Amino acid sequence: MSDVSLTVNGKRVSGSTEDRTLLVHFLREHLGLTGTHVGCDTSQCGACVVHVDGRAVKSCTMLAVQASGSSIVTIEGLADGAELHPVQAAFKEHHGLQCGFCTPGMIMAATDMIARHPQGLDEAIVRAELDGNICRCTGYHNIVKAILAASAAMSKGAKGKAKQAA
Amino acid sequence: MYSVNYHRASSVADAARLLKNGDAKLLSGGMTLIPAMKTRLAAPSDLVDVSRLKDLQGIKVSGKAVTIGAATTHYDVSTDEKLRKACPALAHMASLIGDPAVRYKGTIGGSIANNDPAADYPAALLALGATIVTNKREIAADKFFKGLFETALKDGEIVTAVSFTAPAKAAYQKFRNPASRYAIVGVFVTKGKDGVRAAVTGAGEDGVFRSKEIEAALAKNFDVAALGNLKVSAKGLMSDIHASADYRANLIAVMAKRAVAAANA
C-alpha cells in the first residue's frame, strides 16, 4: 500500500491504495470520477485519456502511485459550471459521437492536440493525431469536424479562457 | 497485475540500491512494462521509478555532439528544436513511435533497454553509431543490442544517456503495423564521416541488425540509384501473421530506398 496525493480537477485529494492500482481505477473507484473510461485495457484505444501535468496520457497504463504529486484533469474538470468547454460544445454541435464511450478520451486528447497546435489544425493532422483514440461507431468524420471547429473557435476568441480550462 | 512494491528513486545511485530488492525492475515511461505486467507476462516484485530523475532528462546539442538523457520522452525528442536542427532524422523517428499519448510517456532509455525486435530506437542508435552510457560504463551500440529483448546490460546496470555525433545525412523510414504501430520493417540510414551505416528493425529473428547489403551498395554512391538492384536475403528474417520473411526482405529494400531518398532530400 502507498499513499497517493493528487490534485484532480483543481482539488487536492489523497488516499491509500495498492501499488498495483492503475490511475484509471483510482479515479473511477476511489474518487468516483467515472467519466474516464476503460475500453481496451491494452493501451490502444484511448478511452482512458486524462491530462497528467498538462499532458494527455493513458490512465490505464500508469499506476496511481506513479502519478502521486501530479496534477490531473479529467473530463469532469473541463466544463466551467454549466458552460461546456469549447471542445465539448463542438462535439455536441457536430454530433461527434454515437454511443459516447470513447468521447471522454477523444475530448481529452483533442484539447491536448489543440493546445499543441496553436497555429491551427487541418484534417490530416487531426486524423494522424487521433492515432491513439479508437471509435467504433462514427467512422471519425464528425469527430474530426468537431475538433477542427473547436480549434478554430478557440484560436479566434475564447483563447485565454479555453487555455485555462484545458 | 500481480502485487508489486513501487519505489520512486531519488537519484541514479538510489535507483541502483533499490534495484537490489527482490526481482526489481526499472520503471521509466512504462509504456511496455505496465501492459506486460497487466497481462502478467512480467511480474517484478518491485518497481524502481526513474522517470522523474532530472539527471536523466533533457537533450544537449553542442555542434554535432548530441547527448540525450535516458528518461527523455519520445515527445521531447520529437519536438526539441536543437535536435531537429542537428539530427532531424532522429526527431522524426521519435514522432513515429506509438501514438501521441504513448510518446508523452515512453522514453529512449526504456526503449533501448527493452530492445523489442520491432522498436524504432534500436535501429536509430545502431545506424548512428551511438554510445550508450550507463551508471557503470559506456557501450557502443554495435555491442549493446544482443538479440530479442536482450542487451549487454548487466544486473543492476542503468542506462543514463545516449550520445552520438550527428551525421551529415540520415533518415528513417518505417512500414508500420497499423494496429500496434510497431515497425513491420524500419530502416535507418546514415552517412557520416565514418561512412554509411544502415540498420534494420522489425525484421530480424535476432532483433535489430546492420544490413551489409545496403551498406555495401551505398558505400560508393549514397543515392537511391545505387539500390536499384538491391536484393535482400530472407535468411534470418522473421515470419509471422503480419508478414513472411520474403515479404519483409522486399520491404527492407523498399524502406532503404525511401530512407536514402529522404536523407538526400
Chai-1 contact restraints between the chains, C-beta under 6 A:
chainA,res_idxA,chainB,res_idxB,connection_type,confidence,min_distance_angstrom,max_distance_angstrom,comment,restraint_id
A,D19,B,V4,contact,1.0,0.0,6.0,A-B,restraint_1
A,D19,B,N5,contact,1.0,0.0,6.0,A-B,restraint_2
A,D19,B,Y6,contact,1.0,0.0,6.0,A-B,restraint_3
A,R20,B,M1,contact,1.0,0.0,6.0,A-B,restraint_4
A,R20,B,S3,contact,1.0,0.0,6.0,A-B,restraint_5
A,R20,B,V4,contact,1.0,0.0,6.0,A-B,restraint_6
A,S43,B,P35,contact,1.0,0.0,6.0,A-B,restraint_7
A,V49,B,A101,contact,1.0,0.0,6.0,A-B,restraint_8
A,R55,B,Y104,contact,1.0,0.0,6.0,A-B,restraint_9
A,A56,B,A101,contact,1.0,0.0,6.0,A-B,restraint_10
A,V57,B,A101,contact,1.0,0.0,6.0,A-B,restraint_11
A,V57,B,Y104,contact,1.0,0.0,6.0,A-B,restraint_12
A,V57,B,K105,contact,1.0,0.0,6.0,A-B,restraint_13
A,K58,B,A101,contact,1.0,0.0,6.0,A-B,restraint_14
A,T61,B,I34,contact,1.0,0.0,6.0,A-B,restraint_15
A,V65,B,Y6,contact,1.0,0.0,6.0,A-B,restraint_16
A,E129,B,P100,contact,1.0,0.0,6.0,A-B,restraint_17
A,D131,B,D99,contact,1.0,0.0,6.0,A-B,restraint_18
A,G132,B,D99,contact,1.0,0.0,6.0,A-B,restraint_19
A,G132,B,P100,contact,1.0,0.0,6.0,A-B,restraint_20
A,G132,B,A101,contact,1.0,0.0,6.0,A-B,restraint_21
